[in-house]
Amino acid sequence: MALFTDGPISLDTDLVQYENGILALAAEEQIDLTGKMALAQTEIGTRLLALLLRQETRSPFTNWIDPQDMLRREIGMGDVVATEPLKQWHVLKTLALVYRDAYNNQLNDRYQKKWQEYSTLEQNAKEMIYLIGVGVVGYPLPVPGMPAVAEQPGTGPGPGGTFFFQTTWVNQIGQESVAGPLATAVTAPGVQITVAPTVAPKFATGWNVYAGSGPQVCTLQNAAALGLSQGWTVPGSGLVNGRTPGNGQTPDYYVMNDRVLPRG
């Protein structure tokens, strides 16, 4: 799973799963849907950071205490995983914000009912997160930036063609980040292509490279994680058909909110 700070934790398509007409509504009412999604994520992040700052952490398997406890204000939300319950909260909060604006624009009773409905659902989703826990990783790996691609004409038996590249970070316990943005190269035969990662984050101990002939077919090219100062070159024999990128890190432990009281 992606980290909370990797970018938007939900997409327009996630909103459409709840409301088929949400894109048309946003266009009709001139509501900045991207801005509302960002606002919802910011507000959720503020609430969860307050929770992280005041609660102990408990693993479902061990009595592990948060190794980042003394640095929490510095780290912020950088080690929080965007779990499915967290994404659901984000979607519902975004929809509540959208319908709030739509109602304020038109004073339409239908929009008001939708605003109230999604506000209630958003509150329920928030309380569920507080009960289930906020997923956190011990050695967070943020999404990489776009890799650097260098071409050296006439220096090797490069196969030529169009190539797409993505990278991921790997940490000391073998966890892998989500894949970063795509870089492309279009070359003639005989051109050597070398790929290098961006500046490594704190907990990265290596990196992986994924490559393919199209943006949807990038697969793992290295048998073992590459060193942080090590580049990778497209072999003369061409690309290999490895596995596709994973979904990122899963939580190592959870922050629980013992102050949540039963409703009713």
Backbone as CSV, one residue per row, in Angstrom:
resi,resn,N_x,N_y,N_z,CA_x,CA_y,CA_z,C_x,C_y,C_z
1,MET,0.840,-1.195,0.000,0.000,0.000,0.000,0.878,1.250,0.000
2,ALA,0.354,2.282,-0.601,1.069,3.549,-0.604,1.072,4.164,0.795
3,LEU,2.008,5.058,1.041,2.020,5.825,2.277,1.095,7.031,2.135
4,PHE,0.633,7.529,3.260,-0.293,8.662,3.270,0.304,9.866,2.554
5,THR,1.611,10.045,2.655,2.274,11.209,2.083,2.756,10.997,0.648
6,ASP,2.467,9.837,0.052,2.912,9.574,-1.318,2.139,10.382,-2.349
7,GLY,0.973,10.866,-1.990,0.129,11.592,-2.931,-1.330,11.387,-2.583
8,PRO,-2.244,11.688,-3.515,-3.670,11.476,-3.248,-3.944,10.012,-2.906
9,ILE,-4.638,9.773,-1.799,-4.891,8.390,-1.388,-6.146,7.823,-2.041
10,SER,-6.921,8.680,-2.714,-8.088,8.235,-3.477,-8.111,8.974,-4.810
11,LEU,-8.836,8.423,-5.771,-8.937,9.015,-7.099,-10.388,9.341,-7.425
12,ASP,-10.593,10.059,-8.535,-11.953,10.362,-8.977,-12.776,9.094,-9.131
13,THR,-12.135,8.034,-9.615,-12.853,6.779,-9.839,-13.385,6.194,-8.536
14,ASP,-12.709,6.455,-7.423,-13.191,5.980,-6.127,-14.457,6.724,-5.717
15,LEU,-14.516,8.016,-6.037,-15.722,8.790,-5.742,-16.899,8.302,-6.572
16,VAL,-16.633,7.956,-7.829,-17.689,7.506,-8.736,-18.317,6.205,-8.250
17,GLN,-17.565,5.385,-7.537,-18.122,4.143,-7.007,-19.255,4.411,-6.026
18,TYR,-19.229,5.566,-5.360,-20.306,5.949,-4.448,-21.367,6.797,-5.141
19,GLU,-20.918,7.682,-6.025,-21.821,8.613,-6.699,-21.490,8.640,-8.191
20,ASN,-22.338,8.000,-9.002,-22.068,7.931,-10.440,-21.984,9.309,-11.086
21,GLY,-22.763,10.251,-10.569,-22.825,11.560,-11.208,-21.952,12.617,-10.572
22,ILE,-20.987,12.220,-9.739,-20.210,13.210,-8.985,-19.342,14.075,-9.894
23,LEU,-18.827,13.511,-10.978,-17.982,14.302,-11.884,-18.816,15.349,-12.608
24,ALA,-20.017,14.946,-13.043,-20.900,15.893,-13.714,-21.358,16.987,-12.749
25,LEU,-21.650,16.608,-11.502,-22.061,17.586,-10.498,-20.964,18.616,-10.254
26,ALA,-19.737,18.122,-10.098,-18.626,19.028,-9.837,-18.427,20.003,-10.989
27,ALA,-18.585,19.509,-12.229,-18.443,20.384,-13.388,-19.583,21.399,-13.455
28,GLU,-20.801,20.952,-13.188,-21.963,21.833,-13.262,-21.908,22.936,-12.211
29,GLU,-21.483,22.582,-11.000,-21.446,23.540,-9.905,-20.093,24.241,-9.774
30,GLN,-19.186,23.937,-10.705,-17.847,24.543,-10.722,-17.122,24.317,-9.391
31,ILE,-17.153,23.072,-8.948,-16.468,22.672,-7.716,-15.157,22.008,-8.090
32,ASP,-14.086,22.464,-7.498,-12.753,21.904,-7.753,-12.634,20.573,-7.027
33,LEU,-12.880,19.485,-7.749,-12.892,18.166,-7.124,-11.512,17.781,-6.605
34,THR,-10.480,18.100,-7.390,-9.116,17.804,-6.942,-8.784,18.573,-5.670
35,GLY,-9.220,19.831,-5.618,-8.981,20.628,-4.427,-9.708,20.090,-3.210
36,LYS,-10.944,19.612,-3.398,-11.698,19.042,-2.277,-11.049,17.756,-1.775
37,MET,-10.536,16.946,-2.685,-9.852,15.720,-2.280,-8.599,16.048,-1.485
38,ALA,-7.869,17.070,-1.915,-6.662,17.487,-1.189,-7.019,18.044,0.178
39,LEU,-8.107,18.835,0.249,-8.538,19.398,1.523,-8.957,18.299,2.486
40,ALA,-9.700,17.320,1.988,-10.126,16.201,2.834,-8.919,15.446,3.370
41,GLN,-7.913,15.235,2.529,-6.726,14.505,2.977,-5.943,15.314,4.013
42,THR,-5.872,16.620,3.822,-5.186,17.465,4.798,-5.880,17.418,6.155
43,GLU,-7.205,17.528,6.147,-7.957,17.511,7.403,-7.827,16.155,8.103
44,ILE,-7.879,15.077,7.326,-7.705,13.743,7.904,-6.296,13.602,8.477
45,GLY,-5.308,14.090,7.750,-3.933,14.012,8.231,-3.738,14.736,9.549
46,THR,-4.372,15.885,9.705,-4.259,16.642,10.955,-4.859,15.860,12.116
47,ARG,-6.019,15.250,11.900,-6.658,14.457,12.952,-5.811,13.247,13.337
48,LEU,-5.280,12.573,12.330,-4.507,11.366,12.615,-3.172,11.703,13.267
49,LEU,-2.577,12.821,12.897,-1.323,13.216,13.540,-1.557,13.474,15.023
50,ALA,-2.680,14.107,15.350,-3.012,14.327,16.759,-3.164,12.995,17.479
51,LEU,-3.756,12.021,16.820,-3.900,10.691,17.417,-2.535,10.047,17.647
52,LEU,-1.659,10.139,16.665,-0.328,9.540,16.784,0.479,10.179,17.903
53,LEU,0.284,11.451,18.099,1.062,12.166,19.107,0.639,11.825,20.528
54,ARG,-0.602,11.359,20.711,-1.063,11.167,22.080,-1.323,9.713,22.468
55,GLN,-1.207,8.776,21.509,-1.531,7.388,21.802,-0.293,6.503,21.763
56,GLU,-0.312,5.457,22.539,0.692,4.420,22.416,0.365,3.570,21.200
57,THR,1.347,2.837,20.694,1.118,1.950,19.572,1.182,0.514,20.037
58,ARG,0.349,-0.293,19.386,0.302,-1.713,19.733,0.309,-2.543,18.465
59,SER,1.182,-3.495,18.390,1.187,-4.424,17.267,0.224,-5.560,17.564
60,PRO,-0.447,-6.118,16.547,-1.308,-7.267,16.793,-0.518,-8.520,17.127
61,PHE,0.802,-8.462,16.961,1.621,-9.644,17.186,2.622,-9.485,18.327
62,THR,2.997,-8.249,18.632,4.017,-8.021,19.658,3.618,-6.838,20.519
63,ASN,4.423,-6.538,21.514,4.219,-5.348,22.344,5.133,-4.206,21.893
64,TRP,5.406,-4.156,20.603,6.333,-3.199,20.025,5.860,-1.765,20.289
65,ILE,6.716,-0.958,20.883,6.433,0.455,21.093,6.967,1.236,19.896
66,ASP,6.266,2.267,19.524,6.597,3.061,18.350,8.068,3.487,18.361
67,PRO,8.886,2.993,17.425,10.296,3.399,17.397,10.472,4.861,16.985
68,GLN,9.425,5.454,16.453,9.506,6.846,16.027,8.892,7.800,17.050
69,ASP,8.598,7.300,18.235,7.846,8.095,19.204,8.504,9.446,19.476
70,MET,9.816,9.470,19.661,10.501,10.708,20.009,10.633,11.655,18.808
71,LEU,10.398,11.132,17.594,10.550,11.937,16.385,9.217,12.184,15.687
72,ARG,8.112,11.873,16.364,6.812,11.911,15.702,6.497,13.275,15.102
73,ARG,6.796,14.353,15.807,6.492,15.684,15.270,7.322,15.970,14.017
74,GLU,8.523,15.436,13.966,9.363,15.628,12.782,8.887,14.758,11.629
75,ILE,8.527,13.518,11.926,8.108,12.576,10.877,6.709,12.893,10.374
76,GLY,5.853,13.326,11.274,4.477,13.612,10.882,3.755,12.363,10.419
77,MET,3.182,12.418,9.233,2.407,11.319,8.667,3.230,10.469,7.699
78,GLY,4.542,10.649,7.708,5.392,10.006,6.712,5.493,8.507,6.808
79,ASP,5.029,7.904,7.920,5.101,6.449,8.042,3.715,5.808,8.139
80,VAL,2.675,6.585,7.859,1.300,6.075,7.913,0.933,5.450,6.573
81,VAL,0.323,4.274,6.622,-0.065,3.545,5.420,-1.491,3.921,5.026
82,ALA,-1.712,4.116,3.744,-3.053,4.422,3.238,-3.831,3.115,3.092
83,THR,-4.329,2.613,4.212,-5.092,1.365,4.223,-6.464,1.579,3.585
84,GLU,-7.160,0.479,3.294,-8.471,0.585,2.666,-9.479,1.338,3.544
85,PRO,-9.546,1.079,4.869,-10.461,1.880,5.692,-10.139,3.368,5.671
86,LEU,-8.849,3.706,5.593,-8.460,5.108,5.537,-8.884,5.731,4.207
87,LYS,-8.746,4.989,3.119,-9.195,5.476,1.820,-10.706,5.701,1.822
88,GLN,-11.431,4.783,2.450,-12.885,4.935,2.513,-13.264,6.206,3.259
89,TRP,-12.604,6.472,4.378,-12.851,7.708,5.121,-12.597,8.911,4.224
90,HIS,-11.511,8.866,3.482,-11.162,9.984,2.613,-12.222,10.214,1.534
91,VAL,-12.698,9.153,0.916,-13.720,9.271,-0.125,-14.995,9.890,0.441
92,LEU,-15.444,9.384,1.581,-16.687,9.872,2.171,-16.567,11.316,2.632
93,LYS,-15.416,11.673,3.168,-15.210,13.068,3.598,-15.195,13.991,2.384
94,THR,-14.560,13.553,1.297,-14.542,14.358,0.077,-15.951,14.585,-0.444
95,LEU,-16.753,13.536,-0.474,-18.129,13.672,-0.960,-18.945,14.610,-0.073
96,ALA,-18.715,14.547,1.234,-19.404,15.466,2.138,-19.018,16.917,1.832
97,LEU,-17.742,17.171,1.574,-17.291,18.524,1.249,-17.877,19.004,-0.077
98,VAL,-17.942,18.109,-1.056,-18.485,18.477,-2.366,-19.957,18.848,-2.257
99,TYR,-20.728,18.016,-1.561,-22.161,18.303,-1.450,-22.427,19.504,-0.540
100,ARG,-21.542,19.765,0.405,-21.675,20.979,1.208,-21.567,22.211,0.322
101,ASP,-20.558,22.196,-0.576,-20.395,23.333,-1.481,-21.564,23.435,-2.456
102,ALA,-22.020,22.279,-2.957,-23.137,22.284,-3.902,-24.386,22.868,-3.243
103,TYR,-24.636,22.508,-1.987,-25.794,23.055,-1.277,-25.642,24.555,-1.054
104,ASN,-24.466,24.985,-0.646,-24.241,26.412,-0.406,-24.358,27.232,-1.695
105,ASN,-24.079,26.586,-2.843,-24.223,27.279,-4.127,-25.689,27.467,-4.515
106,GLN,-26.496,26.422,-4.269,-27.850,26.387,-4.799,-28.948,26.402,-3.733
107,LEU,-28.585,26.119,-2.471,-29.571,25.939,-1.398,-30.631,24.926,-1.818
108,ASN,-30.140,23.848,-2.435,-30.997,22.783,-2.947,-31.163,21.726,-1.859
109,ASP,-32.426,21.373,-1.527,-32.674,20.406,-0.457,-32.051,19.050,-0.757
110,ARG,-32.029,18.664,-2.021,-31.442,17.367,-2.378,-29.954,17.350,-2.059
111,TYR,-29.274,18.452,-2.348,-27.849,18.536,-2.027,-27.635,18.536,-0.515
112,GLN,-28.537,19.192,0.209,-28.403,19.222,1.660,-28.532,17.823,2.248
113,LYS,-29.475,17.034,1.745,-29.659,15.666,2.232,-28.426,14.808,1.924
114,LYS,-27.859,15.015,0.740,-26.637,14.282,0.391,-25.477,14.706,1.296
115,TRP,-25.380,15.978,1.563,-24.337,16.487,2.466,-24.478,15.848,3.840
116,GLN,-25.695,15.826,4.373,-25.938,15.232,5.688,-25.665,13.731,5.676
117,GLU,-26.057,13.061,4.605,-25.841,11.616,4.498,-24.353,11.283,4.519
118,TYR,-23.586,11.994,3.699,-22.155,11.694,3.626,-21.409,12.188,4.863
119,SER,-21.917,13.199,5.517,-21.304,13.623,6.774,-21.447,12.543,7.834
120,THR,-22.613,11.906,7.872,-22.828,10.805,8.816,-21.949,9.616,8.464
121,LEU,-21.891,9.264,7.192,-21.056,8.141,6.761,-19.579,8.421,7.025
122,GLU,-19.169,9.678,6.817,-17.772,10.053,7.073,-17.439,9.930,8.548
123,GLN,-18.364,10.331,9.412,-18.155,10.211,10.853,-18.029,8.750,11.256
124,ASN,-18.872,7.896,10.681,-18.796,6.465,10.971,-17.463,5.878,10.520
125,ALA,-17.006,6.291,9.335,-15.736,5.791,8.811,-14.577,6.245,9.686
126,LYS,-14.637,7.481,10.186,-13.584,7.985,11.070,-13.534,7.173,12.361
127,GLU,-14.689,6.929,12.958,-14.725,6.164,14.201,-14.243,4.733,13.978
128,MET,-14.517,4.178,12.803,-14.034,2.836,12.501,-12.509,2.809,12.429
129,ILE,-11.919,3.848,11.829,-10.460,3.944,11.793,-9.899,4.007,13.202
130,TYR,-10.527,4.784,14.084,-10.050,4.909,15.445,-10.143,3.581,16.191
131,LEU,-11.125,2.742,15.830,-11.275,1.443,16.485,-10.336,0.395,15.889
132,ILE,-10.244,0.358,14.557,-9.368,-0.608,13.889,-7.900,-0.269,14.125
133,GLY,-7.597,1.008,14.057,-6.225,1.458,14.224,-5.669,2.081,12.958
134,VAL,-4.695,2.931,13.134,-3.993,3.579,12.031,-2.752,2.755,11.714
135,GLY,-2.663,2.251,10.502,-1.532,1.421,10.114,-0.252,2.229,9.946
136,VAL,0.835,1.764,10.564,2.115,2.473,10.535,3.230,1.483,10.209
137,VAL,4.239,1.939,9.498,5.405,1.107,9.196,6.613,1.603,9.979
138,GLY,7.493,0.679,10.317,8.680,1.039,11.087,9.778,1.664,10.259
139,TYR,9.871,1.263,8.985,10.928,1.752,8.093,10.279,2.243,6.801
140,PRO,9.668,3.431,6.831,8.878,3.897,5.689,9.712,4.161,4.444
141,LEU,9.113,3.821,3.300,9.748,4.019,2.002,8.816,4.856,1.124
142,PRO,9.045,6.149,1.027,8.188,6.982,0.186,8.324,6.633,-1.288
143,VAL,7.339,7.008,-2.059,7.371,6.729,-3.494,8.593,7.414,-4.123
144,PRO,9.326,6.719,-4.980,10.500,7.348,-5.618,10.084,8.422,-6.614
145,GLY,11.021,9.295,-6.921,10.818,10.232,-8.011,11.102,9.557,-9.342
146,MET,11.001,10.319,-10.408,11.269,9.758,-11.737,12.746,9.404,-11.865
147,PRO,13.063,8.202,-12.318,14.482,7.825,-12.436,15.190,8.605,-13.532
148,ALA,16.501,8.695,-13.390,17.325,9.336,-14.412,17.680,8.312,-15.477
149,VAL,17.436,8.649,-16.738,17.724,7.747,-17.860,18.780,8.399,-18.743
150,ALA,19.895,7.701,-18.933,20.996,8.220,-19.749,21.195,7.338,-20.969
151,GLU,21.502,7.955,-22.110,21.728,7.226,-23.363,23.145,7.489,-23.852
152,GLN,23.789,6.422,-24.296,25.145,6.529,-24.815,25.191,5.841,-26.181
153,PRO,25.066,6.610,-27.271,25.023,6.011,-28.610,26.306,5.279,-28.963
154,GLY,26.134,4.145,-29.601,27.259,3.401,-30.147,28.189,2.794,-29.134
155,THR,27.767,2.628,-27.877,28.662,2.105,-26.846,28.338,0.670,-26.454
156,GLY,27.320,0.068,-27.026,26.974,-1.285,-26.615,25.981,-1.929,-27.548
157,PRO,25.620,-3.182,-27.253,24.693,-3.922,-28.109,23.234,-3.683,-27.737
158,GLY,22.872,-2.417,-27.486,21.500,-2.115,-27.089,20.506,-2.546,-28.144
159,PRO,19.347,-3.103,-27.709,18.383,-3.642,-28.671,17.589,-2.569,-29.401
160,GLY,17.547,-1.357,-28.883,16.765,-0.300,-29.518,15.272,-0.488,-29.283
161,GLY,14.522,0.604,-29.454,13.079,0.552,-29.275,12.610,1.576,-28.263
162,THR,11.352,1.441,-27.871,10.761,2.311,-26.863,10.736,1.595,-25.524
163,PHE,11.231,2.246,-24.497,11.313,1.630,-23.163,10.656,2.537,-22.128
164,PHE,10.026,1.911,-21.168,9.434,2.611,-20.021,10.087,2.059,-18.749
165,PHE,10.385,2.964,-17.794,11.095,2.559,-16.581,10.398,3.117,-15.341
166,GLN,10.349,2.320,-14.290,9.901,2.736,-12.968,10.865,2.160,-11.944
167,THR,10.936,2.785,-10.791,11.790,2.271,-9.723,11.002,2.161,-8.419
168,THR,11.519,1.343,-7.522,10.987,1.239,-6.159,12.160,1.221,-5.190
169,TRP,11.885,1.602,-3.946,12.885,1.501,-2.879,12.687,0.197,-2.115
170,VAL,13.770,-0.311,-1.556,13.748,-1.510,-0.716,14.444,-1.164,0.598
171,ASN,13.892,-1.649,1.726,14.523,-1.373,3.018,15.232,-2.597,3.576
172,GLN,15.753,-2.484,4.790,16.607,-3.511,5.369,15.879,-4.801,5.695
173,ILE,14.550,-4.768,5.773,13.802,-6.000,6.051,13.063,-6.502,4.817
174,GLY,13.471,-6.016,3.656,12.948,-6.538,2.408,11.637,-5.945,1.940
175,GLN,11.123,-4.932,2.632,9.891,-4.288,2.185,10.186,-3.389,0.986
176,GLU,9.154,-3.197,0.164,9.310,-2.434,-1.072,8.254,-1.328,-1.131
177,SER,8.652,-0.190,-1.646,7.717,0.925,-1.808,6.816,0.686,-3.014
178,VAL,5.842,1.572,-3.201,5.107,1.574,-4.453,6.031,2.098,-5.548
179,ALA,5.698,1.798,-6.786,6.529,2.230,-7.908,6.333,3.709,-8.191
180,GLY,7.401,4.361,-8.582,7.369,5.777,-8.886,6.881,6.057,-10.294
181,PRO,6.945,7.320,-10.725,6.473,7.702,-12.064,7.328,7.093,-13.162
182,LEU,6.728,7.024,-14.344,7.386,6.413,-15.499,8.356,7.380,-16.174
183,ALA,9.508,6.844,-16.558,10.435,7.549,-17.440,10.473,6.783,-18.763
184,THR,10.685,7.479,-19.861,10.680,6.823,-21.169,11.964,7.119,-21.931
185,ALA,12.264,6.223,-22.867,13.409,6.413,-23.770,13.078,5.751,-25.095
186,VAL,13.333,6.448,-26.177,13.162,5.900,-27.526,14.533,5.917,-28.186
187,THR,15.045,4.730,-28.499,16.425,4.642,-28.973,16.531,3.757,-30.217
188,ALA,17.632,3.957,-30.935,17.976,3.114,-32.077,18.847,1.957,-31.599
189,PRO,18.953,0.883,-32.371,19.844,-0.224,-31.982,21.272,0.269,-31.776
190,GLY,21.938,-0.312,-30.792,23.314,0.058,-30.496,23.444,1.138,-29.445
191,VAL,22.323,1.715,-29.015,22.359,2.748,-27.982,22.216,2.087,-26.613
192,GLN,23.137,2.376,-25.723,23.100,1.819,-24.362,22.292,2.748,-23.462
193,ILE,21.358,2.144,-22.709,20.507,2.917,-21.806,20.832,2.529,-20.370
194,THR,21.119,3.528,-19.562,21.394,3.304,-18.140,20.363,4.045,-17.302
195,VAL,19.872,3.366,-16.261,18.859,3.933,-15.373,19.457,4.071,-13.981
196,ALA,19.185,5.199,-13.326,19.663,5.432,-11.961,18.525,6.019,-11.137
197,PRO,18.478,5.718,-9.834,17.389,6.234,-8.990,17.631,7.669,-8.565
198,THR,16.606,8.253,-7.976,16.738,9.578,-7.387,17.432,9.453,-6.020
199,VAL,17.521,10.554,-5.299,18.149,10.547,-3.977,17.367,9.630,-3.049
200,ALA,18.066,8.732,-2.381,17.412,7.718,-1.553,16.874,8.306,-0.258
201,PRO,15.707,7.840,0.201,15.187,8.274,1.500,15.931,7.590,2.641
202,LYS,15.631,7.961,3.847,16.370,7.550,5.036,16.499,6.033,5.188
203,PHE,15.411,5.304,5.004,15.421,3.882,5.329,15.672,2.979,4.117
204,ALA,15.942,3.552,2.963,16.214,2.735,1.780,17.613,2.133,1.858
205,THR,17.713,0.858,1.574,19.013,0.188,1.494,19.318,-0.296,0.078
206,GLY,18.344,-0.208,-0.818,18.523,-0.632,-2.198,17.339,-0.192,-3.035
207,TRP,17.358,-0.586,-4.305,16.269,-0.209,-5.196,16.069,-1.263,-6.268
208,ASN,14.872,-1.270,-6.839,14.524,-2.165,-7.939,14.171,-1.352,-9.166
209,VAL,14.403,-1.933,-10.332,14.025,-1.275,-11.580,13.024,-2.154,-12.317
210,TYR,11.970,-1.516,-12.804,10.946,-2.178,-13.613,10.977,-1.541,-14.995
211,ALA,10.882,-2.357,-16.018,10.958,-1.842,-17.384,10.041,-2.649,-18.293
212,GLY,9.634,-2.011,-19.385,8.778,-2.676,-20.344,8.678,-1.878,-21.622
213,SER,7.999,-2.453,-22.606,7.805,-1.778,-23.887,6.570,-0.896,-23.886
214,GLY,5.821,-0.908,-22.790,4.639,-0.071,-22.656,4.444,0.299,-21.203
215,PRO,3.667,1.351,-20.921,3.514,1.816,-19.539,2.795,0.832,-18.633
216,GLN,2.037,-0.099,-19.193,1.288,-1.049,-18.384,1.976,-2.409,-18.258
217,VAL,3.141,-2.552,-18.858,3.796,-3.871,-18.879,5.195,-3.830,-18.280
218,CYS,5.452,-2.926,-17.364,6.764,-2.866,-16.726,6.909,-4.014,-15.732
219,THR,8.016,-4.756,-15.828,8.264,-5.880,-14.928,9.664,-5.766,-14.329
220,LEU,9.884,-6.482,-13.227,11.153,-6.416,-12.507,12.298,-6.941,-13.362
221,GLN,13.411,-6.189,-13.398,14.541,-6.543,-14.244,15.744,-7.063,-13.468
222,ASN,15.873,-6.732,-12.199,17.045,-7.147,-11.418,16.684,-8.328,-10.516
223,ALA,17.598,-9.292,-10.415,17.346,-10.491,-9.604,17.422,-10.189,-8.118
224,ALA,18.282,-9.259,-7.724,18.420,-8.842,-6.327,18.426,-7.322,-6.285
225,ALA,18.085,-6.772,-5.125,18.034,-5.318,-4.994,19.377,-4.700,-5.364
226,LEU,19.338,-3.598,-6.093,20.538,-2.896,-6.513,21.014,-1.956,-5.408
227,GLY,22.322,-1.719,-5.346,22.866,-0.784,-4.368,22.444,0.641,-4.677
228,LEU,22.401,1.483,-3.664,21.910,2.845,-3.831,22.768,3.672,-4.787
229,SER,24.035,3.336,-4.909,24.922,4.060,-5.825,25.142,3.301,-7.129
230,GLN,24.366,2.248,-7.322,24.546,1.370,-8.485,23.501,1.684,-9.547
231,GLY,23.934,1.845,-10.802,23.013,2.022,-11.903,22.646,0.684,-12.528
232,TRP,21.713,0.717,-13.445,21.290,-0.502,-14.161,21.244,-0.195,-15.645
233,THR,21.739,-1.116,-16.460,21.812,-0.934,-17.902,20.958,-1.970,-18.613
234,VAL,20.202,-1.521,-19.602,19.406,-2.457,-20.400,20.358,-3.431,-21.096
235,PRO,20.180,-4.735,-20.873,21.102,-5.694,-21.487,20.889,-5.807,-22.998
236,GLY,21.926,-6.226,-23.696,21.826,-6.395,-25.134,20.802,-7.437,-25.535
237,SER,20.550,-8.379,-24.652,19.569,-9.431,-24.939,18.130,-8.949,-24.775
238,GLY,17.970,-7.731,-24.268,16.631,-7.191,-24.092,16.122,-7.350,-22.672
239,LEU,14.890,-6.978,-22.459,14.287,-7.017,-21.135,13.849,-8.417,-20.759
240,VAL,13.754,-8.646,-19.455,13.260,-9.942,-18.960,11.828,-9.756,-18.469
241,ASN,11.098,-10.843,-18.391,9.696,-10.798,-17.986,9.577,-11.186,-16.520
242,GLY,9.868,-10.232,-15.635,9.765,-10.488,-14.208,8.366,-10.182,-13.690
243,ARG,8.249,-10.029,-12.389,6.948,-9.710,-11.792,6.639,-8.232,-11.960
244,THR,5.392,-7.893,-11.840,4.962,-6.504,-11.901,5.169,-5.828,-10.537
245,PRO,5.143,-4.497,-10.470,5.329,-3.818,-9.172,4.266,-4.213,-8.158
246,GLY,4.672,-4.260,-6.894,3.743,-4.605,-5.821,2.912,-3.407,-5.391
247,ASN,2.174,-3.583,-4.310,1.274,-2.542,-3.812,1.889,-1.691,-2.711
248,GLY,3.164,-1.893,-2.414,3.803,-1.095,-1.380,3.804,-1.788,-0.031
249,GLN,4.117,-1.029,1.011,4.267,-1.579,2.357,2.913,-1.785,3.035
250,THR,2.823,-2.845,3.819,1.667,-3.068,4.674,2.036,-2.675,6.100
251,PRO,1.048,-2.355,6.946,1.374,-1.880,8.296,2.159,-2.913,9.112
252,ASP,3.121,-2.414,9.863,3.848,-3.237,10.826,3.138,-3.252,12.169
253,TYR,2.425,-2.185,12.482,1.700,-2.097,13.740,0.610,-1.038,13.588
254,TYR,-0.224,-0.923,14.616,-1.386,-0.039,14.536,-1.454,0.878,15.758
255,VAL,-1.892,2.085,15.523,-2.169,3.016,16.602,-3.650,2.913,16.924
256,MET,-3.951,2.656,18.193,-5.333,2.482,18.619,-5.780,3.693,19.426
257,ASN,-7.040,4.020,19.332,-7.595,5.117,20.115,-8.518,4.546,21.175
258,ASP,-8.025,4.422,22.399,-8.813,3.844,23.481,-9.860,4.812,24.010
259,ARG,-9.821,6.067,23.541,-10.777,7.046,24.057,-12.097,7.043,23.289
260,VAL,-12.203,6.258,22.221,-13.450,6.196,21.482,-14.492,5.429,22.298
261,LEU,-15.633,6.018,22.532,-16.687,5.412,23.318,-17.746,4.806,22.408
262,PRO,-18.425,3.738,22.865,-19.502,3.165,22.058,-20.573,4.213,21.769
263,ARG,-21.132,4.150,20.559,-22.181,5.103,20.204,-23.510,4.655,20.824
264,GLY,-24.439,5.648,21.035,-25.759,5.306,21.521,-26.009,5.930,22.885
